[in-house]
Amino acid sequence: MHLPKTFRQISVRRMRQLTEQEIRAAFVNCTKGAAKRLNIPHDLDERPWADLDYFGWRDPQAPDRAYLVTGPDDGPARAVALRCPSPTSWQTRRSMCSICLTTHTGGVSLMVAAKAGKAGQQGNSVGAYLCADLACSLYVRGKRDAGAGGRMPESLTLEEKIRRTVTNLAAFLDKVTA
Ligand SMILES: [Zn+2]
């Protein structure tokens, strides 16, 4: 059955704006104390929530730290604290984000998440290559330019690309909480 295009556009998921408290409460892989202290951007009101599949940011005071939060459409919001190795290791390499499949020269960073719970306390972690600016949602929607060759020409609809991004991210978060 072919659905009219407008219907398919409406069914694209939207992220709801989260409050600072909701974000802090959503962390699955750090202590409550750490979640209380970590830096959350002050301009949450000005973020493009309607175009986000997840909200991610880098810690302005600690460049090797990044955070992201998903949801809450598909269940409760989930947030993870990430560590990025020294930027010099990826600066000049051309590589692809494993979440949104955008290719950047020097704009993809290996991000490592401690696993949730006991496994994390024992030092277990999972890593993924992500857009270093955590703007996957904007690249997928063509709202941020990744430069020549950044996005493969594909026959997928925007909704399908968004769904793939959400699925890839959920799989990463499932590994963190497994
Ligand atoms: Zn990405």
Residues whose N, C-alpha, C, O or C-beta is under 5 A from the ligand:
A	BS01	ZN	C97 I99 C100 L101 T102 L130 C131 C136
